[in-house]
Amino acid sequence: RNRGNNSYLCQLLAEEYKNTGPAFNALALGAVQTEMLSEAFPGFQAPQTPKEIAAHILQFALEGQQFFNGKIIPLANTTP
């Protein structure tokens, strides 16, 4: 339910600023193997490390607006 609200906000802002920028997108990171995740879900192994997800975020921040505007993009398809 909350994801839908985020989607509408991205779409609304993208439409409002489509001629002048910036682009508005959100990344749905899924599970990342952090200390907090390990404490909350002992034994669970997330598919992404913080370093790996940081590289995805950086690449998207630099290049994502060329391909997306007003979107929520999942970077992982699993959650704890």
GUMARPA-336719 format. One record per atom (N, C-alpha, C): residue number from 0; residue in one letter; x, y, z. Coordinates in nm, 4 decimals. Example, Ala and Ser with C-alpha at 12.3 -4.5 7.8 and 13.67 -1.06 7.14 Angstrom:
# residues 2
+-----+---+----------+----------+----------+
:   k : r :        x :        y :        z :
+-----+---+----------+----------+----------+
:   0 : A :   1.3190 :  -0.5690 :   0.7800 :
:   0 : A :   1.2300 :  -0.4500 :   0.7800 :
:   0 : A :   1.3200 :  -0.3300 :   0.7800 :
:   1 : S :   1.2850 :  -0.2250 :   0.7080 :
:   1 : S :   1.3670 :  -0.1060 :   0.7140 :
:   1 : S :   1.2900 :   0.0030 :   0.7870 :
+-----+---+----------+----------+----------+
END
This chain:
# residues 80
+-----+---+----------+----------+----------+
:   k : r :        x :        y :        z :
+-----+---+----------+----------+----------+
:   0 : R :   0.0813 :  -0.1189 :   0.0000 :
:   0 : R :   0.0000 :   0.0000 :   0.0000 :
:   0 : R :   0.0858 :   0.1255 :   0.0000 :
:   1 : N :   0.1847 :   0.1287 :   0.0850 :
:   1 : N :   0.2732 :   0.2440 :   0.0894 :
:   1 : N :   0.3513 :   0.2593 :  -0.0402 :
:   2 : R :   0.3882 :   0.1469 :  -0.1008 :
:   2 : R :   0.4617 :   0.1518 :  -0.2263 :
:   2 : R :   0.3820 :   0.2243 :  -0.3337 :
:   3 : G :   0.2498 :   0.2035 :  -0.3338 :
:   3 : G :   0.1650 :   0.2725 :  -0.4300 :
:   3 : G :   0.1690 :   0.4225 :  -0.4121 :
:   4 : N :   0.1672 :   0.4690 :  -0.2875 :
:   4 : N :   0.1756 :   0.6121 :  -0.2612 :
:   4 : N :   0.3080 :   0.6684 :  -0.3110 :
:   5 : N :   0.4162 :   0.5945 :  -0.2907 :
:   5 : N :   0.5469 :   0.6387 :  -0.3392 :
:   5 : N :   0.5471 :   0.6456 :  -0.4910 :
:   6 : S :   0.4831 :   0.5496 :  -0.5542 :
:   6 : S :   0.4761 :   0.5473 :  -0.6996 :
:   6 : S :   0.4019 :   0.6699 :  -0.7518 :
:   7 : Y :   0.2909 :   0.7023 :  -0.6886 :
:   7 : Y :   0.2148 :   0.8200 :  -0.7311 :
:   7 : Y :   0.2954 :   0.9472 :  -0.7121 :
:   8 : L :   0.3690 :   0.9571 :  -0.6027 :
:   8 : L :   0.4507 :   1.0758 :  -0.5783 :
:   8 : L :   0.5586 :   1.0890 :  -0.6856 :
:   9 : C :   0.6265 :   0.9804 :  -0.7183 :
:   9 : C :   0.7279 :   0.9848 :  -0.8249 :
:   9 : C :   0.6658 :   1.0267 :  -0.9572 :
:  10 : Q :   0.5506 :   0.9703 :  -0.9894 :
:  10 : Q :   0.4834 :   1.0039 :  -1.1148 :
:  10 : Q :   0.4394 :   1.1494 :  -1.1172 :
:  11 : L :   0.3843 :   1.1968 :  -1.0066 :
:  11 : L :   0.3382 :   1.3350 :  -0.9977 :
:  11 : L :   0.4538 :   1.4327 :  -1.0159 :
:  12 : L :   0.5637 :   1.4095 :  -0.9440 :
:  12 : L :   0.6790 :   1.4983 :  -0.9543 :
:  12 : L :   0.7439 :   1.4915 :  -1.0926 :
:  13 : A :   0.7499 :   1.3721 :  -1.1489 :
:  13 : A :   0.8064 :   1.3571 :  -1.2834 :
:  13 : A :   0.7252 :   1.4365 :  -1.3853 :
:  14 : E :   0.5944 :   1.4313 :  -1.3741 :
:  14 : E :   0.5078 :   1.5057 :  -1.4661 :
:  14 : E :   0.5230 :   1.6567 :  -1.4446 :
:  15 : E :   0.5270 :   1.6983 :  -1.3189 :
:  15 : E :   0.5374 :   1.8407 :  -1.2852 :
:  15 : E :   0.6671 :   1.9025 :  -1.3390 :
:  16 : Y :   0.7767 :   1.8258 :  -1.3360 :
:  16 : Y :   0.9074 :   1.8786 :  -1.3741 :
:  16 : Y :   0.9618 :   1.8187 :  -1.5042 :
:  17 : K :   0.8754 :   1.7602 :  -1.5859 :
:  17 : K :   0.9232 :   1.6916 :  -1.7065 :
:  17 : K :   0.9955 :   1.7839 :  -1.8044 :
:  18 : N :   0.9606 :   1.9106 :  -1.8071 :
:  18 : N :   1.0242 :   2.0025 :  -1.9013 :
:  18 : N :   1.1495 :   2.0692 :  -1.8466 :
:  19 : T :   1.1605 :   2.0774 :  -1.7151 :
:  19 : T :   1.2732 :   2.1498 :  -1.6563 :
:  19 : T :   1.3670 :   2.0619 :  -1.5751 :
:  20 : G :   1.3211 :   1.9399 :  -1.5373 :
:  20 : G :   1.4004 :   1.8522 :  -1.4519 :
:  20 : G :   1.3898 :   1.8968 :  -1.3087 :
:  21 : P :   1.4395 :   1.8208 :  -1.2196 :
:  21 : P :   1.5109 :   1.6943 :  -1.2355 :
:  21 : P :   1.4162 :   1.5773 :  -1.2549 :
:  22 : A :   1.4742 :   1.4599 :  -1.2773 :
:  22 : A :   1.3966 :   1.3364 :  -1.2857 :
:  22 : A :   1.3680 :   1.2876 :  -1.1441 :
:  23 : F :   1.2572 :   1.2176 :  -1.1264 :
:  23 : F :   1.2176 :   1.1642 :  -0.9956 :
:  23 : F :   1.1945 :   1.0145 :  -1.0066 :
:  24 : N :   1.2764 :   0.9388 :  -0.9381 :
:  24 : N :   1.2655 :   0.7936 :  -0.9339 :
:  24 : N :   1.2941 :   0.7471 :  -0.7921 :
:  25 : A :   1.2601 :   0.6232 :  -0.7644 :
:  25 : A :   1.2920 :   0.5622 :  -0.6352 :
:  25 : A :   1.3460 :   0.4228 :  -0.6602 :
:  26 : L :   1.4419 :   0.3825 :  -0.5804 :
:  26 : L :   1.4974 :   0.2482 :  -0.5895 :
:  26 : L :   1.4446 :   0.1649 :  -0.4741 :
:  27 : A :   1.3890 :   0.0491 :  -0.5042 :
:  27 : A :   1.3422 :  -0.0456 :  -0.4026 :
:  27 : A :   1.4560 :  -0.1452 :  -0.3820 :
:  28 : L :   1.5294 :  -0.1282 :  -0.2741 :
:  28 : L :   1.6544 :  -0.2010 :  -0.2551 :
:  28 : L :   1.6373 :  -0.3464 :  -0.2150 :
:  29 : G :   1.5296 :  -0.3839 :  -0.1526 :
:  29 : G :   1.5165 :  -0.5203 :  -0.1047 :
:  29 : G :   1.6117 :  -0.5437 :   0.0115 :
:  30 : A :   1.6454 :  -0.6674 :   0.0359 :
:  30 : A :   1.7300 :  -0.7022 :   0.1498 :
:  30 : A :   1.8775 :  -0.6803 :   0.1176 :
:  31 : V :   1.9471 :  -0.6170 :   0.2124 :
:  31 : V :   2.0908 :  -0.5925 :   0.2020 :
:  31 : V :   2.1541 :  -0.6485 :   0.3291 :
:  32 : Q :   2.2623 :  -0.7225 :   0.3137 :
:  32 : Q :   2.3256 :  -0.7880 :   0.4277 :
:  32 : Q :   2.3976 :  -0.6876 :   0.5158 :
:  33 : T :   2.3254 :  -0.6352 :   0.6142 :
:  33 : T :   2.3803 :  -0.5395 :   0.7095 :
:  33 : T :   2.3770 :  -0.6000 :   0.8497 :
:  34 : E :   2.4418 :  -0.5334 :   0.9415 :
:  34 : E :   2.4405 :  -0.5795 :   1.0802 :
:  34 : E :   2.2978 :  -0.5793 :   1.1353 :
:  35 : M :   2.2223 :  -0.4766 :   1.1019 :
:  35 : M :   2.0850 :  -0.4677 :   1.1499 :
:  35 : M :   2.0005 :  -0.5842 :   1.0974 :
:  36 : L :   2.0173 :  -0.6181 :   0.9696 :
:  36 : L :   1.9441 :  -0.7310 :   0.9124 :
:  36 : L :   1.9835 :  -0.8608 :   0.9816 :
:  37 : S :   2.1120 :  -0.8790 :   1.0071 :
:  37 : S :   2.1596 :  -1.0007 :   1.0734 :
:  37 : S :   2.1010 :  -1.0147 :   1.2133 :
:  38 : E :   2.0875 :  -0.9039 :   1.2837 :
:  38 : E :   2.0288 :  -0.9074 :   1.4179 :
:  38 : E :   1.8789 :  -0.9349 :   1.4118 :
:  39 : A :   1.8123 :  -0.8775 :   1.3138 :
:  39 : A :   1.6673 :  -0.8942 :   1.3028 :
:  39 : A :   1.6281 :  -1.0317 :   1.2496 :
:  40 : F :   1.7096 :  -1.0868 :   1.1606 :
:  40 : F :   1.6797 :  -1.2150 :   1.0971 :
:  40 : F :   1.8026 :  -1.3051 :   1.1034 :
:  41 : P :   1.8325 :  -1.3602 :   1.2206 :
:  41 : P :   1.9507 :  -1.4469 :   1.2338 :
:  41 : P :   1.9462 :  -1.5623 :   1.1338 :
:  42 : G :   2.0586 :  -1.5847 :   1.0676 :
:  42 : G :   2.0679 :  -1.6938 :   0.9712 :
:  42 : G :   2.0249 :  -1.6586 :   0.8300 :
:  43 : F :   1.9565 :  -1.5459 :   0.8133 :
:  43 : F :   1.9137 :  -1.5052 :   0.6788 :
:  43 : F :   2.0319 :  -1.4445 :   0.6052 :
:  44 : Q :   2.0524 :  -1.4849 :   0.4814 :
:  44 : Q :   2.1599 :  -1.4298 :   0.3992 :
:  44 : Q :   2.0985 :  -1.3497 :   0.2845 :
:  45 : A :   2.1151 :  -1.2181 :   0.2890 :
:  45 : A :   2.0616 :  -1.1311 :   0.1839 :
:  45 : A :   2.1436 :  -1.1473 :   0.0564 :
:  46 : P :   2.0817 :  -1.1240 :  -0.0578 :
:  46 : P :   2.1526 :  -1.1401 :  -0.1845 :
:  46 : P :   2.2494 :  -1.0275 :  -0.2185 :
:  47 : Q :   2.2444 :  -0.9163 :  -0.1453 :
:  47 : Q :   2.3287 :  -0.8005 :  -0.1771 :
:  47 : Q :   2.4080 :  -0.7574 :  -0.0544 :
:  48 : T :   2.5315 :  -0.7166 :  -0.0765 :
:  48 : T :   2.6118 :  -0.6561 :   0.0297 :
:  48 : T :   2.5958 :  -0.5040 :   0.0206 :
:  49 : P :   2.6271 :  -0.4323 :   0.1273 :
:  49 : P :   2.6199 :  -0.2861 :   0.1197 :
:  49 : P :   2.7066 :  -0.2280 :   0.0071 :
:  50 : K :   2.8244 :  -0.2842 :  -0.0134 :
:  50 : K :   2.9129 :  -0.2351 :  -0.1198 :
:  50 : K :   2.8499 :  -0.2565 :  -0.2579 :
:  51 : E :   2.7892 :  -0.3726 :  -0.2792 :
:  51 : E :   2.7256 :  -0.4007 :  -0.4083 :
:  51 : E :   2.6079 :  -0.3063 :  -0.4329 :
:  52 : I :   2.5249 :  -0.2873 :  -0.3311 :
:  52 : I :   2.4079 :  -0.2020 :  -0.3491 :
:  52 : I :   2.4500 :  -0.0565 :  -0.3682 :
:  53 : A :   2.5576 :  -0.0148 :  -0.3003 :
:  53 : A :   2.6086 :   0.1216 :  -0.3177 :
:  53 : A :   2.6527 :   0.1456 :  -0.4619 :
:  54 : A :   2.7142 :   0.0464 :  -0.5230 :
:  54 : A :   2.7560 :   0.0599 :  -0.6630 :
:  54 : A :   2.6346 :   0.0762 :  -0.7545 :
:  55 : H :   2.5267 :   0.0023 :  -0.7275 :
:  55 : H :   2.4030 :   0.0162 :  -0.8066 :
:  55 : H :   2.3424 :   0.1555 :  -0.7892 :
:  56 : I :   2.3396 :   0.2017 :  -0.6655 :
:  56 : I :   2.2821 :   0.3336 :  -0.6377 :
:  56 : I :   2.3625 :   0.4427 :  -0.7080 :
:  57 : L :   2.4941 :   0.4351 :  -0.7007 :
:  57 : L :   2.5788 :   0.5346 :  -0.7670 :
:  57 : L :   2.5556 :   0.5347 :  -0.9173 :
:  58 : Q :   2.5555 :   0.4173 :  -0.9772 :
:  58 : Q :   2.5326 :   0.4094 :  -1.1215 :
:  58 : Q :   2.3965 :   0.4676 :  -1.1583 :
:  59 : F :   2.2946 :   0.4339 :  -1.0793 :
:  59 : F :   2.1613 :   0.4857 :  -1.1090 :
:  59 : F :   2.1560 :   0.6369 :  -1.0928 :
:  60 : A :   2.2201 :   0.6883 :  -0.9875 :
:  60 : A :   2.2210 :   0.8331 :  -0.9654 :
:  60 : A :   2.2858 :   0.9069 :  -1.0824 :
:  61 : L :   2.3873 :   0.8471 :  -1.1409 :
:  61 : L :   2.4585 :   0.9114 :  -1.2512 :
:  61 : L :   2.3891 :   0.8934 :  -1.3857 :
:  62 : E :   2.3221 :   0.7794 :  -1.4074 :
:  62 : E :   2.2711 :   0.7470 :  -1.5410 :
:  62 : E :   2.1219 :   0.7191 :  -1.5497 :
:  63 : G :   2.0570 :   0.6941 :  -1.4377 :
:  63 : G :   1.9175 :   0.6492 :  -1.4396 :
:  63 : G :   1.8202 :   0.7443 :  -1.5045 :
:  64 : Q :   1.8423 :   0.8737 :  -1.4880 :
:  64 : Q :   1.7488 :   0.9710 :  -1.5438 :
:  64 : Q :   1.7454 :   0.9689 :  -1.6964 :
:  65 : Q :   1.8448 :   0.9087 :  -1.7589 :
:  65 : Q :   1.8458 :   0.8975 :  -1.9054 :
:  65 : Q :   1.7389 :   0.8000 :  -1.9536 :
:  66 : F :   1.7027 :   0.7059 :  -1.8675 :
:  66 : F :   1.6130 :   0.5990 :  -1.9082 :
:  66 : F :   1.4809 :   0.5957 :  -1.8327 :
:  67 : F :   1.4761 :   0.6556 :  -1.7127 :
:  67 : F :   1.3590 :   0.6469 :  -1.6275 :
:  67 : F :   1.3216 :   0.7837 :  -1.5729 :
:  68 : N :   1.1915 :   0.8039 :  -1.5546 :
:  68 : N :   1.1410 :   0.9204 :  -1.4841 :
:  68 : N :   1.0031 :   0.8849 :  -1.4303 :
:  69 : G :   0.9850 :   0.9034 :  -1.2998 :
:  69 : G :   0.8566 :   0.8729 :  -1.2381 :
:  69 : G :   0.8382 :   0.7256 :  -1.2072 :
:  70 : K :   0.9469 :   0.6531 :  -1.1880 :
:  70 : K :   0.9401 :   0.5076 :  -1.1691 :
:  70 : K :   0.9952 :   0.4650 :  -1.0337 :
:  71 : I :   0.9493 :   0.3497 :  -0.9887 :
:  71 : I :   1.0108 :   0.2802 :  -0.8755 :
:  71 : I :   1.0767 :   0.1566 :  -0.9354 :
:  72 : I :   1.2069 :   0.1461 :  -0.9178 :
:  72 : I :   1.2846 :   0.0386 :  -0.9799 :
:  72 : I :   1.3342 :  -0.0565 :  -0.8724 :
:  73 : P :   1.2942 :  -0.1841 :  -0.8772 :
:  73 : P :   1.3455 :  -0.2811 :  -0.7794 :
:  73 : P :   1.4885 :  -0.3230 :  -0.8144 :
:  74 : L :   1.5751 :  -0.3244 :  -0.7137 :
:  74 : L :   1.7123 :  -0.3707 :  -0.7337 :
:  74 : L :   1.7309 :  -0.5131 :  -0.6818 :
:  75 : A :   1.6347 :  -0.5640 :  -0.6117 :
:  75 : A :   1.6385 :  -0.7014 :  -0.5620 :
:  75 : A :   1.4959 :  -0.7518 :  -0.5570 :
:  76 : N :   1.4798 :  -0.8809 :  -0.5747 :
:  76 : N :   1.3437 :  -0.9344 :  -0.5731 :
:  76 : N :   1.3148 :  -1.0164 :  -0.4478 :
:  77 : T :   1.4008 :  -1.0032 :  -0.3456 :
:  77 : T :   1.3762 :  -1.0742 :  -0.2200 :
:  77 : T :   1.3745 :  -0.9761 :  -0.1049 :
:  78 : T :   1.3000 :  -1.0108 :  -0.0028 :
:  78 : T :   1.2975 :  -0.9349 :   0.1218 :
:  78 : T :   1.2936 :  -1.0352 :   0.2361 :
:  79 : P :   1.3394 :  -0.9943 :   0.3533 :
:  79 : P :   1.3343 :  -1.0895 :   0.4657 :
:  79 : P :   1.1928 :  -1.1275 :   0.5021 :
+-----+---+----------+----------+----------+
END
